[in-house]
Amino acid sequence: MIHPTIIAAVVAAGAVAGGLGSLLGIGGGVFLVPFLNAALGLDFGVSRAVSLMTVIATSSAVSSGTAGRNVINLRLGMLLEVASTVGGLAAGITVARLSDRTLSVMFACVTAVIAVLMVTRLEKRNVLDAGADPGPFGGRYHEEESGREIVYRVKRLPVGMLASLLAGAVSGTLGIGGGILKVPVLNAWCGVPLRAAAATSALMIGVTAAASVPLFYARGEVNPPLAAAAVIGVLLGSRAGLWFGGKARARSLKLLMAMVLAAVAIWYFKRALA
């Protein structure tokens, strides 16, 4: 029997993860996996499986909350999701052969690289003139921050496909939602504004996680009470994140993502070397 205090802590952690996930399109697992693994002492495999359950919940909440604002690029998302699902399925099959130390090093390296990438992009925005043609995979949406219509065109699509394949593998391996790779790559190299990249990623990460979760469940790594508690917290946190995200500056969101990733990378490097 799991103590009620543990359940309450997981709900609170899920709320933080849901807020981060809805703000940045990263799924929230980048916070939840370290919390479950380090603070509660759960096995990395169980932490990863519970986190992936919350990734699905975050994806559903964010997708329903942003669909009416036309921020999600459905055509681009469905194209990239083909590569992500393949990566997630492959990782779900092979991850059982990796040690906790190896997973910790992978986690730290991925988050550190992405943190540096986000810092280099703080002042850059991927916006065209309002009358420009967005192309077959670009889009347009109204931005509350500036009060104007944002138009963008997708560049370097093969880079986005490769990033999505790797993101699917990262999601299935680490349980953190491949958005930590997809969002920065779409923003930095593919010309997609951060809000559109985050919303599109939030839609995609749920599908990617759904490809991996059944494999973890079959191995007995999904803890239903903890997963349910985390999902409840995620659904609460996602609402707050959606409200704040619409009003926050794009620069602030990038800086927040970089800070979160850097903190997690430092902790996992220390854990791997201990």
Buried (B, 14 or more C-beta within 10 A) or exposed (E): EEEEEBBEBBBBBBBBBBBBBBBBBBBBBBBBBBBBBEEBEBEBBBBBBBBBBBBBBBBBBBBEBBEEBBBBBEBBBEBBBEBBBBBBBBBBEEBEEBEEEEBBBBBBBBBBBBBBBBBEBEEEEBBBEEEEEBEEBBBBBEBEBEEEEBBBBBBBBEBBBBBBBBBBBBBBBBBBBBBBBBBBBBBBBBBBBBBBBBBBBBBBBBBBBBBBBEBBBEEEBBBEEBBBBBBBBBBBBBBBBBEBBBEBEBBEBBBBBBEBBBBBBBBBBEBBEE
